[in-house]
Amino acid sequence: MLIVGLQCGHDAAVSVIQDGRVVLHLERERSTRERHANSISAELIDDALRRCGVSAADIDYFALCTTQSMGYASTDGATLRFDYDWTTAEKLGAERFSAAGFKRIHEIIQTSVPRLPNSDDGPSLCLNMEIQTETPDVWRAPGGMSAIADLPADAIRPLFGTDRYEREYVLPMRVTYHGRPYPAVAVMHQLSHAAAAFYQSPFDAAPVFAHDNASIFHQDGGYRAGMVFYGEGRHLRPVWRASIVAGLLYSRMADLLGLGGMAGPGKLMGLSAYGTPEFFDPRFIGDALALQEIYDPEQLKHYRPDARWDGIRGWFAALHGQATKAGYTKIEDTFSDLGKQSAATVQKTFEELVAYTVARIGDLLDKAQISTTALCFSGGCALNCPTNTLTVETSRFTDLFIPPSCDDGGLSTGAALYVYHHMLGFERETVTPIDRNIAYLGREVSPGEIVSALEAEQDDLVIEDRVDTALRCAEDLAAGRIVALFDGRAESGPRALGHRSLLADPRPRRNWDRVNEVKRREWWRPFAPACLSERLRDHFDGGPEHSPHMLFNYQVTDKRLEAITHVDGSARVQTVGRETGKIRGVIEAFDRLTGLPVVLNTSLNGPGEPILDTPENALTFIRSSGADALYIGDYRVTPKPDRRG
């Protein structure tokens, strides 16, 4: 069974699932060199199939997802087209889909958007209609999640065992790829996030919290940028709406502080450690409606009238009022006192909103008489490392799994796994241990491609062949050099985990500044350490026992690690197991040379660009960035002094 998953909006990606195993995950931004590239392309699917050694004729189903509020879009409707098609529902079982929802979509298209999908000579676009025509009555209980504790168990327990509402989260579709039609299932956004987490987790059963920063409020009062699901075996079922605005607050604060668009929240996480949450207001911890009701809408109608601020004006108005009382007038720059305090305040609010939701998940499990320490997070908000660590340290859920591609780039994987397991009924045959790195699913570069790239650039480079990468790279690091490591298959997701990494000695404080200069990014942004997994507790405290995907914070206990210790004493650690490729050997060799099984690890890319994914990209970087050496294949490459730039 071959299923091709497509993420068709921002962070466009393709995943290939073969007999339930994720064999490839390609993110379009890596080839276009445009961060968060939008719309899927037939060329990316072509590349994926070729790399997997299969053809278009082998595809059984497509699984689709897209960014919330966006359509299912391709770059060229002549080669890749999307249509709604009830024939797919009949093929899979019409009872698995909502006929009312399907009818409603067609009514909207016919009355509001009659030209969709577009003609074959332009982009193909179908509306992303996340329409639920039937939902559990208990979801409409006054108070949202806060009402769970007061509801009878008989009202909650059935949600964990029924597939009645699954049809509200899928749509039957057809994909026309190079002129040939294929059955397809569109899987709704949060369900795809949840599936990417649960089906790749080590758990037989677990609740899943999927949340991101979409600003989608509905007439029924629901805020659907968060959902709670329950996974059990091959099943994954919606349990409750998690109507919190943690991601929306975080994203808008990043905008307000001038940290950029989709990359802003990651920068904000680093900035927040410099401040204190002196403007934190506990009144805003609760469901989305609670934030809207604290302030009279009439009083706020002139405060940030842009619709992107709907539902969160009260929080920002309260922060503005407290800041004014404290003597602040405006945010003069990102790193001003007010900027730092605002960042710390929104981080604290984010953490408390997630903690509120996690506690309500516990209430749901209690009502259903389910006892577990397992929990999955997914969605872009799951990249918030301090919050993930607090969840492990302060909640009942001490076993927290987060997939490496928990952002929208991983939606293609989640949609495909959901179709394979839940829709088609295939059982989960194997699970991956929680300490194992599952990120290496991207492109692999052949030795021939490396040689060709080196030959094209040989006049500008010093090239050494057949080097002992582990030893030579460790010697470079110990000598104070900044080194790029390009190894094996690329990482899936936004974290560089040793295959497309920039490395340095984690001890000298000056390396913090030097690596920021090489990457040409803000001086205050911290760096992460990669540590041999079995030596974690020799140098770091707190957090879970394993962090293979660099998604948890720890407290640094080794005072020597100045280059990776943030201002609050924390570090975002990657634990490096034996399955991680050459990075493991580099750290082992560095340990033998220095007595320290830790290196500074950051992504191999320049400012504003995606992680590098080709030998040509890597060679351009080593010539122009100021890094000292590149290890690629069995080669050590350095720029000739007179050929930099």
C-alpha positions as CSV (number, residue, x, y, z in Angstrom):
1,M,0.0,0.0,0.0
2,L,1.5,3.3,-1.1
3,I,0.1,6.6,0.1
4,V,1.5,10.0,-0.9
5,G,0.7,12.7,1.6
6,L,0.7,16.3,0.5
7,Q,0.8,19.5,2.5
8,C,-0.6,22.0,0.0
9,G,-0.3,25.4,1.8
10,H,2.6,27.1,3.6
11,D,5.5,24.7,4.5
12,A,4.5,22.7,1.4
13,A,5.7,19.1,1.7
14,V,5.3,15.6,0.3
15,S,5.5,12.3,2.4
16,V,5.7,8.8,1.1
17,I,4.1,6.1,3.3
18,Q,4.8,2.5,2.2
19,D,3.0,-0.2,4.0
20,G,2.6,2.1,7.0
21,R,6.3,3.2,7.2
22,V,7.3,6.8,6.5
23,V,10.0,6.3,3.9
24,L,10.5,9.9,2.7
25,H,9.6,13.4,3.7
26,L,10.5,16.3,1.4
27,E,9.9,20.0,2.3
28,R,9.5,22.2,-0.8
29,E,11.4,25.1,0.9
30,R,14.6,23.1,0.8
31,S,14.6,23.1,-3.1
32,T,13.1,26.5,-3.7
33,R,15.3,28.1,-1.0
34,E,12.2,30.1,0.1
35,R,11.3,29.6,3.7
36,H,7.8,28.2,4.3
37,A,7.3,27.8,0.6
38,N,3.6,27.8,-0.4
39,S,1.7,25.4,-2.7
40,I,2.7,21.9,-3.6
41,S,4.3,21.1,-7.0
42,A,4.2,18.0,-9.3
43,E,8.0,18.3,-9.5
44,L,8.4,17.6,-5.8
45,I,6.2,14.6,-6.0
46,D,8.2,13.4,-9.0
47,D,11.4,13.7,-7.0
48,A,9.9,11.9,-4.0
49,L,8.7,8.9,-6.1
50,R,12.1,8.7,-7.9
51,R,14.0,8.7,-4.6
52,C,11.7,5.9,-3.3
53,G,12.2,3.8,-6.4
54,V,8.4,3.8,-7.3
55,S,6.3,5.2,-10.0
56,A,3.0,7.1,-10.2
57,A,1.3,3.9,-11.2
58,D,2.2,2.5,-7.7
59,I,0.2,5.2,-5.8
60,D,-3.0,3.8,-4.2
61,Y,-4.1,7.0,-2.5
62,F,-3.2,10.6,-2.0
63,A,-3.8,12.2,1.5
64,L,-4.1,16.0,1.5
65,C,-3.8,18.7,4.1
66,T,-3.2,22.4,4.0
67,T,-2.7,25.5,6.2
68,Q,-5.8,26.7,8.0
69,S,-7.8,29.3,6.0
70,M,-5.9,28.3,2.8
71,G,-6.8,26.2,-0.2
72,Y,-5.4,23.0,-1.5
73,A,-3.0,24.6,-4.0
74,S,-0.6,23.4,-6.6
75,T,1.9,25.5,-8.5
76,D,0.6,24.3,-11.9
77,G,-3.0,23.0,-12.5
78,A,-1.9,21.3,-15.8
79,T,0.2,18.8,-13.9
80,L,-1.4,18.7,-10.5
81,R,-5.1,19.4,-9.8
82,F,-7.4,18.9,-6.8
83,D,-11.2,18.4,-6.9
84,Y,-13.8,17.3,-4.5
85,D,-15.2,13.9,-5.6
86,W,-17.8,11.8,-3.8
87,T,-16.6,8.7,-5.8
88,T,-13.7,8.4,-3.3
89,A,-16.3,8.3,-0.5
90,E,-18.1,5.4,-2.2
91,K,-14.8,3.6,-2.7
92,L,-13.9,3.9,1.0
93,G,-17.4,3.7,2.4
94,A,-19.8,6.6,2.2
95,E,-20.6,6.4,5.9
96,R,-17.0,7.5,6.6
97,F,-17.7,11.0,5.2
98,S,-20.2,13.7,5.9
99,A,-22.6,14.0,3.0
100,A,-24.0,17.2,4.6
101,G,-20.6,18.7,4.8
102,F,-19.7,17.7,1.2
103,K,-23.0,19.3,0.0
104,R,-22.3,22.5,2.0
105,I,-18.9,22.8,0.3
106,H,-20.4,22.6,-3.1
107,E,-23.1,25.2,-2.2
108,I,-20.3,27.6,-1.1
109,I,-18.3,27.0,-4.3
110,Q,-21.3,27.5,-6.6
111,T,-22.5,30.7,-4.9
112,S,-19.3,32.3,-3.7
113,V,-16.4,31.0,-5.7
114,P,-17.7,29.7,-9.0
115,R,-14.3,29.7,-10.7
116,L,-12.7,27.2,-8.4
117,P,-10.8,25.0,-9.2
118,N,-8.9,27.1,-11.7
119,S,-8.3,26.1,-15.3
120,D,-5.6,23.7,-16.3
121,D,-3.2,26.4,-17.5
122,G,-3.0,28.0,-14.0
123,P,-2.7,27.1,-10.4
124,S,-5.1,24.4,-9.1
125,L,-6.9,25.5,-6.0
126,C,-9.7,23.9,-4.0
127,L,-11.1,25.6,-0.9
128,N,-10.1,24.3,2.5
129,M,-13.5,24.0,4.1
130,E,-13.2,22.8,7.7
131,I,-16.9,22.4,8.2
132,Q,-18.4,20.4,11.0
133,T,-22.1,19.8,10.5
134,E,-22.3,17.5,13.5
135,T,-20.4,17.9,16.8
136,P,-20.9,16.5,20.3
137,D,-23.4,18.4,22.4
138,V,-20.9,18.6,25.3
139,W,-18.5,20.7,23.2
140,R,-21.1,23.5,23.4
141,A,-21.2,23.5,27.2
142,P,-20.8,27.0,28.6
143,G,-17.3,27.5,29.9
144,G,-15.6,25.4,27.2
145,M,-12.9,23.2,28.7
146,S,-13.5,24.6,32.2
147,A,-16.9,22.8,32.1
148,I,-15.3,19.4,31.8
149,A,-14.9,18.8,35.5
150,D,-18.6,19.4,36.1
151,L,-19.9,17.2,33.3
152,P,-21.1,13.6,34.1
153,A,-18.7,10.8,33.1
154,D,-21.4,9.3,30.9
155,A,-21.3,12.4,28.7
156,I,-17.5,12.2,28.3
157,R,-16.7,8.5,28.1
158,P,-18.4,7.8,24.7
159,L,-16.1,10.3,23.0
160,F,-13.1,8.0,23.5
161,G,-14.7,5.0,21.8
162,T,-16.8,6.2,18.9
163,D,-16.0,6.9,15.3
164,R,-19.2,8.8,14.9
165,Y,-17.6,12.2,14.4
166,E,-14.6,11.2,12.3
167,R,-16.5,12.0,9.1
168,E,-16.5,15.6,10.0
169,Y,-12.7,15.8,9.7
170,V,-12.2,14.3,6.3
171,L,-13.3,15.1,2.7
172,P,-13.4,12.8,-0.3
173,M,-11.3,14.3,-3.1
174,R,-9.6,13.5,-6.4
175,V,-6.0,14.3,-7.4
176,T,-5.2,14.5,-11.0
177,Y,-1.4,14.0,-11.3
178,H,0.2,14.2,-14.8
179,G,-3.2,13.6,-16.3
180,R,-4.1,10.5,-14.3
181,P,-6.9,10.6,-11.6
182,Y,-6.3,9.2,-8.1
183,P,-8.6,8.8,-5.1
184,A,-7.7,11.2,-2.3
185,V,-8.7,12.1,1.2
186,A,-8.4,15.5,2.6
187,V,-7.6,15.3,6.4
188,M,-8.3,18.4,8.4
189,H,-5.5,20.5,9.8
190,Q,-5.5,19.6,13.5
191,L,-6.3,16.0,12.9
192,S,-3.2,15.8,10.6
193,H,-1.1,17.4,13.2
194,A,-2.3,14.8,15.8
195,A,-1.8,11.9,13.5
196,A,1.8,12.9,12.8
197,A,2.4,12.7,16.5
198,F,0.4,9.7,17.6
199,Y,1.2,7.3,14.8
200,Q,5.0,8.0,15.1
201,S,4.9,7.8,18.9
202,P,6.0,4.9,21.0
203,F,2.5,4.7,22.6
204,D,-0.2,2.2,22.0
205,A,-2.7,4.7,23.4
206,A,-2.4,8.3,24.3
207,P,-4.1,11.7,24.3
208,V,-2.9,14.2,21.7
209,F,-2.9,18.0,22.0
210,A,-2.6,19.7,18.6
211,H,-2.3,23.5,18.6
212,D,-0.9,26.3,16.5
213,N,-1.4,30.0,15.9
214,A,-4.3,30.2,13.5
215,S,-6.6,33.1,14.2
216,I,-9.9,31.3,13.4
217,F,-12.9,32.2,15.5
218,H,-16.3,30.8,14.7
219,Q,-19.9,31.9,15.3
220,D,-20.4,29.1,17.8
221,G,-17.7,30.6,20.0
222,G,-15.1,27.9,19.2
223,Y,-11.5,28.7,18.5
224,R,-10.2,25.8,16.3
225,A,-6.5,26.4,16.5
226,G,-6.4,23.6,19.1
227,M,-7.9,20.2,19.4
228,V,-7.6,17.3,21.8
229,F,-7.7,13.8,20.3
230,Y,-7.3,10.3,21.7
231,G,-5.3,7.7,19.9
232,E,-5.7,4.0,20.5
233,G,-4.2,1.3,18.3
234,R,-5.0,2.3,14.7
235,H,-7.8,4.7,15.8
236,L,-7.5,8.5,16.4
237,R,-10.6,10.3,17.5
238,P,-11.6,13.9,18.3
239,V,-12.4,14.4,21.9
240,W,-12.6,18.1,22.7
241,R,-11.9,21.5,21.3
242,A,-8.9,23.2,23.0
243,S,-10.1,26.8,22.6
244,I,-7.0,28.6,23.8
245,V,-5.2,31.4,22.1
246,A,-1.6,30.6,23.2
247,G,-0.3,30.4,19.7
248,L,-2.1,33.5,18.5
249,L,-0.9,35.6,21.3
250,Y,2.6,34.4,20.8
251,S,2.6,35.1,17.0
252,R,1.1,38.6,17.4
253,M,3.7,39.5,20.1
254,A,6.4,38.4,17.7
255,D,4.9,40.7,15.1
256,L,4.7,43.6,17.5
257,L,8.3,43.2,18.6
258,G,9.5,43.3,15.0
259,L,10.8,39.7,15.0
260,G,9.5,38.8,11.6
261,G,6.6,36.7,10.3
262,M,6.6,32.9,10.5
263,A,10.1,32.8,12.0
264,G,9.2,35.3,14.7
265,P,7.9,32.9,17.5
266,G,11.2,31.0,17.5
267,K,13.1,34.3,18.1
268,L,10.6,35.3,20.7
269,M,11.3,32.1,22.7
270,G,14.9,33.1,23.0
271,L,14.2,36.7,23.8
272,S,11.8,35.9,26.6
273,A,14.6,34.6,28.9
274,Y,16.1,38.1,29.1
275,G,13.0,39.5,30.8
276,T,10.6,38.9,33.7
277,P,6.8,38.4,33.2
278,E,5.9,41.5,35.2
279,F,2.7,42.1,33.2
280,F,1.3,38.6,33.5
281,D,-2.4,38.6,34.2
282,P,-4.0,35.3,35.4
283,R,-7.5,36.5,34.4
284,F,-6.6,35.5,30.8
285,I,-5.9,31.9,31.5
286,G,-8.8,29.9,30.1
287,D,-10.8,29.3,26.9
288,A,-10.8,31.9,24.1
289,L,-14.2,33.3,25.0
290,A,-12.9,34.3,28.5
291,L,-10.4,36.6,26.9
292,Q,-13.1,38.3,24.8
293,E,-15.4,38.8,27.8
294,I,-12.9,40.5,30.2
295,Y,-13.1,43.8,28.3
296,D,-16.2,45.4,26.8
297,P,-15.9,44.9,23.0
298,E,-17.2,48.5,22.6
299,Q,-14.2,49.8,24.6
300,L,-11.8,47.9,22.4
301,K,-13.3,48.4,18.9
302,H,-10.7,51.1,18.1
303,Y,-7.8,49.1,19.6
304,R,-6.0,47.3,16.8
305,P,-8.9,47.0,14.5
306,D,-7.1,44.6,12.2
307,A,-9.1,41.3,12.2
308,R,-5.9,39.4,13.0
309,W,-6.2,40.7,16.6
310,D,-9.8,39.4,17.0
311,G,-10.2,37.8,20.4
312,I,-6.9,38.9,21.9
313,R,-7.3,42.7,22.0
314,G,-8.2,42.5,25.7
315,W,-4.9,40.8,26.6
316,F,-2.9,43.3,24.6
317,A,-4.9,46.2,26.0
318,A,-4.3,44.9,29.6
319,L,-0.5,44.6,28.9
320,H,-0.5,48.2,27.4
321,G,-2.3,49.5,30.5
322,Q,0.2,47.9,32.9
323,A,3.2,49.0,30.9
324,T,1.9,52.6,30.9
325,K,1.4,52.5,34.7
326,A,5.0,51.2,35.0
327,G,6.3,54.2,33.1
328,Y,6.8,52.7,29.7
329,T,5.6,54.7,26.7
330,K,6.5,52.5,23.7
331,I,8.7,49.6,22.6
332,E,11.7,51.4,21.3
333,D,13.4,48.3,19.9
334,T,13.2,44.6,20.3
335,F,15.8,44.3,23.0
336,S,14.5,47.3,25.0
337,D,13.3,46.7,28.6
338,L,9.7,46.8,27.5
339,G,10.5,44.4,24.7
340,K,12.1,41.9,27.0
341,Q,9.3,42.2,29.7
342,S,6.6,41.8,27.0
343,A,8.4,38.7,25.6
344,A,8.7,37.2,29.1
345,T,5.0,38.0,29.8
346,V,3.7,36.3,26.7
347,Q,5.9,33.3,27.3
348,K,4.5,33.0,30.8
349,T,0.9,33.4,29.5
350,F,1.7,30.7,26.8
351,E,3.0,28.3,29.4
352,E,0.0,28.8,31.7
353,L,-2.5,28.4,28.8
354,V,-0.9,25.1,27.8
355,A,-0.8,24.0,31.5
356,Y,-4.5,24.8,31.7
357,T,-5.3,22.7,28.7
358,V,-3.1,19.8,29.9
359,A,-5.0,19.8,33.2
360,R,-8.3,19.7,31.3
361,I,-7.0,16.7,29.3
362,G,-6.4,15.1,32.7
363,D,-10.0,15.8,33.6
364,L,-11.2,14.2,30.4
365,L,-9.1,11.0,31.1
366,D,-10.4,10.9,34.7
367,K,-14.0,11.0,33.4
368,A,-13.2,8.2,30.9
369,Q,-11.4,6.2,33.6
370,I,-8.2,6.2,31.7
371,S,-4.9,6.2,33.5
372,T,-1.8,7.1,31.6
373,T,1.4,9.2,31.8
374,A,1.6,9.3,28.0
375,L,0.8,12.5,26.0
376,C,1.6,13.7,22.5
377,F,2.0,17.3,21.4
378,S,1.9,18.5,17.8
379,G,1.4,21.7,15.8
380,G,3.7,24.7,15.6
381,C,3.2,25.5,19.3
382,A,4.9,22.3,20.2
383,L,8.2,23.9,19.2
384,N,8.1,25.9,22.5
385,C,10.7,24.1,24.5
386,P,10.3,25.8,27.9
387,T,6.6,24.8,27.8
388,N,7.3,21.2,26.8
389,T,9.7,20.9,29.7
390,L,7.2,22.4,32.2
391,T,4.6,19.9,31.0
392,V,6.9,16.9,31.8
393,E,8.1,18.4,35.1
394,T,4.8,19.6,36.5
395,S,1.9,17.5,35.1
396,R,0.9,13.9,35.3
397,F,2.2,13.4,31.8
398,T,5.9,12.5,32.3
399,D,6.1,10.7,28.9
400,L,5.7,13.4,26.3
401,F,6.3,12.7,22.6
402,I,6.7,15.4,20.0
403,P,7.5,14.5,16.4
404,P,10.5,16.4,14.8
405,S,8.2,17.9,12.1
406,C,5.5,19.0,14.5
407,D,5.0,22.2,12.4
408,D,3.0,22.5,9.2
409,G,5.7,20.8,7.2
410,G,4.7,17.5,9.0
411,L,1.1,17.7,8.0
412,S,1.7,15.6,4.9
413,T,3.0,12.8,7.1
414,G,0.1,13.0,9.5
415,A,-2.6,13.0,6.8
416,A,-1.0,10.0,5.1
417,L,-0.7,8.0,8.3
418,Y,-4.3,8.8,9.3
419,V,-5.6,7.5,6.0
420,Y,-3.5,4.4,6.2
421,H,-4.3,3.4,9.8
422,H,-7.7,5.0,10.7
423,M,-9.4,5.1,7.3
424,L,-8.0,2.0,5.6
425,G,-7.8,0.0,8.9
426,F,-4.2,-1.2,8.8
427,E,-2.9,-1.9,12.3
428,R,0.3,-0.3,13.7
429,E,2.8,-3.1,13.5
430,T,5.8,-1.4,15.1
431,V,6.5,1.5,17.3
432,T,9.7,3.5,17.7
433,P,11.3,3.9,21.2
434,I,10.9,7.4,22.6
435,D,14.7,7.9,22.8
436,R,15.2,7.2,19.0
437,N,15.7,10.0,16.5
438,I,13.1,9.6,13.6
439,A,14.0,12.9,11.9
440,Y,16.3,11.6,9.1
441,L,13.7,11.2,6.4
442,G,14.8,13.9,3.9
443,R,16.9,13.9,0.8
444,E,20.1,11.9,0.6
445,V,23.0,13.1,-1.6
446,S,24.9,10.5,-3.6
447,P,28.7,10.4,-3.7
448,G,28.5,11.3,-7.4
449,E,26.6,14.5,-6.6
450,I,29.2,15.5,-4.0
451,V,32.0,14.9,-6.5
452,S,30.3,16.9,-9.2
453,A,29.8,19.8,-6.9
454,L,33.4,19.7,-5.7
455,E,34.8,19.6,-9.2
456,A,32.7,22.6,-10.2
457,E,34.1,24.6,-7.3
458,Q,37.6,23.2,-7.0
459,D,39.4,26.4,-8.0
460,D,38.1,28.1,-4.9
461,L,38.5,25.3,-2.4
462,V,41.1,23.2,-0.6
463,I,39.7,19.7,-0.8
464,E,41.0,16.8,1.3
465,D,39.7,13.3,0.4
466,R,39.2,10.1,2.5
467,V,39.5,11.9,5.8
468,D,38.5,10.5,9.2
469,T,35.5,12.8,9.7
470,A,35.0,12.1,13.3
471,L,38.6,12.7,14.4
472,R,39.4,15.6,12.0
473,C,36.1,17.4,12.8
474,A,36.6,17.0,16.5
475,E,40.2,18.3,16.2
476,D,38.9,21.3,14.3
477,L,36.3,22.0,17.0
478,A,38.9,21.6,19.8
479,A,41.1,24.0,18.0
480,G,38.4,26.7,18.0
481,R,37.2,26.3,14.4
482,I,33.5,26.6,13.3
483,V,32.6,23.5,11.3
484,A,29.8,22.6,8.9
485,L,28.7,18.9,8.9
486,F,26.7,17.6,5.9
487,D,25.8,14.0,6.4
488,G,23.4,11.4,5.1
489,R,19.7,12.1,4.8
490,A,18.4,15.6,5.7
491,E,16.4,16.2,8.9
492,S,12.6,16.4,8.7
493,G,11.4,19.5,10.5
494,P,12.9,22.8,11.5
495,R,15.7,21.5,13.8
496,A,19.2,20.6,12.5
497,L,20.1,17.4,14.3
498,G,23.6,16.6,13.0
499,H,23.0,16.0,9.3
500,R,22.8,19.6,8.2
501,S,24.5,21.3,11.1
502,L,27.0,24.0,12.0
503,L,29.2,22.9,15.0
504,A,31.5,24.7,17.5
505,D,33.2,24.1,20.8
506,P,30.5,24.7,23.5
507,R,33.0,26.1,26.0
508,P,34.3,29.6,25.0
509,R,31.7,32.3,25.4
510,R,33.1,34.0,22.3
511,N,31.8,31.1,20.2
512,W,28.3,32.3,20.9
513,D,29.2,35.6,19.3
514,R,31.2,34.1,16.5
515,V,28.5,31.6,15.4
516,N,25.9,34.4,15.4
517,E,28.2,36.4,13.2
518,V,28.7,33.5,10.8
519,K,24.9,33.0,10.6
520,R,24.4,36.8,10.5
521,R,21.6,36.8,13.1
522,E,20.7,38.7,16.3
523,W,23.6,38.7,18.8
524,W,21.3,37.7,21.7
525,R,19.9,34.5,20.2
526,P,21.2,31.4,22.0
527,F,22.5,28.1,20.7
528,A,21.7,24.5,21.5
529,P,24.0,21.7,22.6
530,A,24.2,18.2,21.2
531,C,25.1,15.7,24.0
532,L,25.7,12.0,24.0
533,S,22.4,10.6,25.3
534,E,24.0,8.4,28.0
535,R,25.9,11.4,29.4
536,L,23.0,13.8,29.6
537,R,22.8,13.9,33.4
538,D,26.5,14.6,33.7
539,H,25.9,18.1,32.3
540,F,22.2,18.9,32.4
541,D,19.4,18.8,34.9
542,G,15.6,18.8,34.5
543,G,13.5,17.8,31.5
544,P,12.9,14.3,30.2
545,E,15.5,11.5,30.0
546,H,15.6,11.8,26.2
547,S,15.4,14.7,23.8
548,P,16.4,13.3,20.3
549,H,14.6,16.1,18.4
550,M,15.8,19.1,20.4
551,L,12.4,20.0,21.8
552,F,13.0,20.4,25.5
553,N,14.9,22.8,27.7
554,Y,17.3,21.8,30.5
555,Q,19.3,23.6,33.1
556,V,23.0,23.6,32.5
557,T,25.0,22.2,35.4
558,D,28.5,22.3,33.8
559,K,29.9,25.8,34.1
560,R,32.3,25.2,31.3
561,L,29.5,25.2,28.7
562,E,29.4,29.0,28.3
563,A,28.6,29.1,24.6
564,I,25.4,27.1,24.9
565,T,24.1,28.4,28.3
566,H,21.3,30.9,27.9
567,V,21.0,33.9,30.2
568,D,18.6,32.0,32.5
569,G,20.9,29.0,32.7
570,S,18.9,26.9,30.3
571,A,19.8,25.1,27.0
572,R,17.7,23.3,24.4
573,V,19.4,20.0,24.3
574,Q,19.6,17.3,21.6
575,T,20.4,13.9,23.0
576,V,22.5,12.0,20.4
577,G,22.0,8.2,20.2
578,R,23.8,5.6,18.3
579,E,21.5,5.9,15.3
580,T,22.3,9.5,14.4
581,G,25.1,9.1,11.9
582,K,28.5,10.9,11.9
583,I,27.5,13.5,14.5
584,R,27.7,10.7,17.1
585,G,31.3,9.9,16.2
586,V,32.3,13.5,16.1
587,I,31.0,14.0,19.7
588,E,32.7,10.8,20.9
589,A,36.0,12.0,19.4
590,F,35.6,15.5,20.9
591,D,35.0,13.8,24.2
592,R,38.2,11.8,23.9
593,L,40.1,15.0,23.1
594,T,38.5,17.3,25.7
595,G,36.7,15.2,28.2
596,L,33.4,16.8,27.2
597,P,30.7,14.8,25.3
598,V,28.9,18.0,24.1
599,V,29.2,20.3,21.0
600,L,27.4,23.4,20.0
601,N,24.9,22.5,17.3
602,T,22.9,24.9,15.1
603,S,21.3,24.7,11.7
604,L,23.4,24.9,8.5
605,N,21.9,28.0,6.8
606,G,22.3,31.7,6.4
607,P,19.9,34.5,7.5
608,G,16.3,34.0,6.4
609,E,16.9,30.9,4.4
610,P,15.9,27.2,4.9
611,I,18.4,24.6,6.1
612,L,20.8,23.8,3.3
613,D,20.0,20.6,1.3
614,T,22.5,20.2,-1.6
615,P,26.3,20.1,-1.9
616,E,26.1,23.2,-4.0
617,N,24.3,25.0,-1.1
618,A,26.9,23.8,1.4
619,L,29.9,24.9,-0.7
620,T,28.4,28.4,-1.3
621,F,27.9,28.7,2.5
622,I,31.5,27.7,3.3
623,R,32.9,30.2,0.9
624,S,30.7,33.1,1.9
625,S,29.9,32.7,5.6
626,G,33.1,32.8,7.5
627,A,32.8,29.2,8.7
628,D,36.2,27.4,8.8
629,A,35.6,24.0,7.3
630,L,32.9,21.7,5.8
631,Y,32.7,17.9,6.1
632,I,30.7,16.4,3.4
633,G,30.9,12.7,2.4
634,D,34.5,11.7,3.0
635,Y,35.9,15.1,2.3
636,R,37.1,18.0,4.3
637,V,36.6,21.3,2.4
638,T,38.0,24.7,3.3
639,P,37.9,27.9,1.2
640,K,41.1,29.3,-0.2
641,P,41.9,32.5,1.6
642,D,41.7,34.6,-1.5
643,R,38.5,33.1,-2.7
644,R,36.1,33.8,0.1
645,G,33.0,35.9,-0.5
